[in-house]
Amino acid sequence: MTATARRLAVATLCFMQWGGTTPVSAKSRVRLLRPGTFLIAPPRIRPNEQWFGLRHAGDQWTLIRVRPKIAPAQPICGDYATDISGGDVSDLLFLISGVPKMAEAPVMTAVQVPRFLHPGEAVTIGADAAGSYSLEALGTAIREEADVVFVNYAFWVRHGRDRQRLITFERNTLGHPRQLVWAGDIDDDQRPDLLFDFGLGDVGHNFALYLSSARTGDQLVSRVASFSTPGC
């Protein structure tokens, strides 16, 4: 099996483990990139796209305009490696385009470091006049040999009496956890937005962005973009 085929197999296995998934909206034009060097083919940056980067400087988070810089890198395995950056701008958590009316501005941030939630644990991710928003994990802890594994692991968003299940995994582990990366109000609608890492297998990453401004029906947030980075 080639390296490319192995990465596809890992991604397929991970997809099969998801139940109750909130898929990326078919109407979404949002694109998500992460700065760094990844084992992926170079993404195409279209001339008419407006890109912003979420920058962390001290205790401040700010959206600033950027022009993504895409450059080939030396792969340590597989067929491709690509370096992604915000050009001359550093300290970016992610790059984003396609969000209507996005502008340079400070960003309210509730969770600014990756956070693993044990089943039954919740974290506040925002608040409005009607009350606070929280992200909660549910599941069951079991022991497999020397490790603890969390089965039927699900993320829920709650706001008062409203709740939404975002995604369920057959299993989650502390070794390569599926976890919250960041929470704040990137689309400036006074409601929380969420960035997760829904890891692929034991080495890859799958970053998923949920925006409150894209919600429909009884949703609190809607998944609008993802960025996958398979490992070796």
N, C-alpha and C positions, 0 to 999 in steps of 0.2 A: 504494500500500500504506500503511495506517495505521501509526502508531507502535506500536500494540499488536501488529499483525500482524508487523511487523519484529522485535519482541522475541521473539515466538513462533517465527519462522523461525530466528533465531539459536540459540535453545534447542534446536530440533529438529536443526539442523545439528550442534551440539555433541554431542547425544545419539548421533547417527549415527556420530560419530567414536570413540566409546568401544567398545572390545572387551575381553572378559574382565572386564566390570564386576561389582563386588560391589554389587547393588542394595540399596536400603533394605529392611530386613526387613519383611515383611508384618505381623508381630506387634508391631512397634515402636510404642510410644505416645510416644516421645521427640519433643519439639519443640525447634527451634533458632532463635534470633534473634540478629542482630548489632545493636549500637547504632550509630546514625547515621541519615542521611537517604537514602532509597532511592526509586527510581522503581517502586514497587509499591503495590498496593492495601493498605489497613490490615489486618494480621492480627488475627484475633479472639482475644481472651484470655478463656478460660472462667473463670467464678467459682470453680470447684473446683480449678483448677490450682495447683500449688505451683511457683514459679519460683525459680531460683537464678542468680546471676551469678558468673562467674569473674573475680575482681578482682586486678589487679596493682598492688601498692604497694611501691616500692623493689625489693628482691630477693625479695619474698614473694608467693605466689599463694594466694588463699583463695576458697573457696566461701561466698557469703553469700546470705541470702534477699532477694529483690527482688520488687517488683510492677511489671511492665513498664508503661511509659507510652507510649501510642500516640497520635500527634497528626498531623493533616494538615499537609502542607508545600506550598510552591509548586513545581510541576514545572517543570524547565527544558526538558523535552520530554515528549511523550507525554501520557497522561491522568491519571496519578496520581503523587503523591509522598507519602511517609510518613516521619515522624520517629519513631524507636524509641530508648527509653532505659530505664535502670533506675530511673527516678524520681529520687530524691535521691542515688542512688549513682553515682559516676563511676568512670572507669578500669576499665571492664569490657571484657573481650575478647569474650565472648558471653554470652547468656542461654539457659538450658536448663530444660526441665521434662519429667516423665515417667520419670525414672530411678528405679527402686525403691531405697528406703532412702537416698536422697541426704540429706546433712545438712551444716550449716555446719562447715567444717573447713579447715585448711591443705591445700594440694594440692602433692604432689611434681611438679616440673616438670623435664623433661629438655631440651626445646627451647622457648625462649620468644620467639624472633623468627622471622619467615618465613624459610624456608630452601629455596633452589633446589638440587636435586641433579643434577649432570651425570651422564650415563650412566657406570656403573661406580663412582659415589660412594655411600658409605653413612654413616649417622649413627646413633649409639647413642640409643635412645629409652627405655631402661629396663633393669632387671636384676632377677633373682630368684636363689634358691639354685641353680637349674639353669644359670644363665649369663645373658648379656646379650641384649637384644632390639635389633635394628637395622632400620632402614628403608633400602632400597637402590633406586636407580634403574637401569634397564637400557634400552638403546636404541642408536641409531646416529646420529652427527652427520654432516650433509651441508651443503654450502654452496648457498644459493639466492641468486644475485646477490651482494649485499653482506652478507647475513645468514647465520647458522648456524641450522639447523633440526634438531631431534632427532625422528627418526621411529621408529615402533614403540616409543614411550616407555612404560615400565611401572614401577609402584611395587610392591615386594615387601617383606613383613615376614618377618624370619628370627629364629628362636630355637633355638639348637642345630641339630639336624637337621630341625626343622620349618620350613616356609616357606609363605607364602601370597601369591599375586598379588592385589593389591587392585583394580587397574584398569590398562587399557592405552589409550593415545591414539595415533591415527595420527601425530600430530605435536605437538610442544611447542616453544615459543620463549622466549627471554629477554625479548622485548618485552612479553609479557603471559603470564607463566609460570604453569603449573599446578604448585603447590608445597605443601610442608608449611608450615602456619602455626604450629602448636603441638603439643607432645607432652608428656604427663604422665599422672598417675593420677587422673582426675576421679571415678571410681566406687569408689575405695578398695578395689581387689582385688589390689593389688601387681603389676598388669600394666599396660602402657602403653595409653593411649587417644590418638587422633590427630584433629587438625582440619586439613583440607586446603582449599585454594582451587583448585577445578578450573574455571578461568576460562571464561566463555562468550564465544566470539569474541574480538574485540580490546578490548572495553571492559567487559563484564559479569563478574560473579563468581558462583561456585557453591560455597558453603562446605559441606563434607561432614564429618560427624562419625562416627568409628568408635570403638566401645566394646568393650573386652575382655570385660566382663561379659555382653555379648549374644552372644558367639560360640557357634556350634553345630558339631557334628561335629569336623572337623579344622581349623577356623578358629582363628586367633589373635586376630582382631578381627572385628566385624561392623558394617556401615554401618547406623546407626540413624536418622539425620536429615540434612536438608540445608536450605540457605537460599540462594535464588537472587536476585541483584540485577542485572537487565539494565541496560545503559547506553543512551545515545542512539545 
